[in-house]
């Protein structure tokens, strides 16, 4: 993952002005802000709400519905483990526990060194090769402890 800019309200205002007139702008704005800053801080939620004449609760509802939007910056790498039914049936719960132990962080957190954010995802579309994971956008099926260890090692570099 590439480095993002630090939060800048003026830059956020420019992003909002660029996209505010698009159809369905709340999601588009939140995605653009996250692309620019690596996350969507609470201040951005307020700015989007004001620009679109929506309540903060309405914008927050959009924000929390989409799992790829985050309120804090992610680590250098993002490791997502599928938690959907097919992956659960194939043993993903054990792999989640394994990854949490290996990284020293609970699901949804970032390792102390800031290198790896561990996140749940609810279907990668690899049900036939469950359990599955995604590291920085690259999907991996037929995950087992050995393959997971290799992904963690790759992300920790």
Secondary structure, DSSP 8 states (H G I E B T S, - for coil): --------HHHHHHHHHHHTTSTTHHHHHHHHHHHHHSS--HHHHHHHHHHHT--HHHHHHHHHH-TT--SS---SEEEEEE-SHHHHHTTHHHHHHHHHHHHT--TT-B-TTSSEEEEEES--S-GGG-S-EEETTEEE-S--HHHHHHHHHHHH-
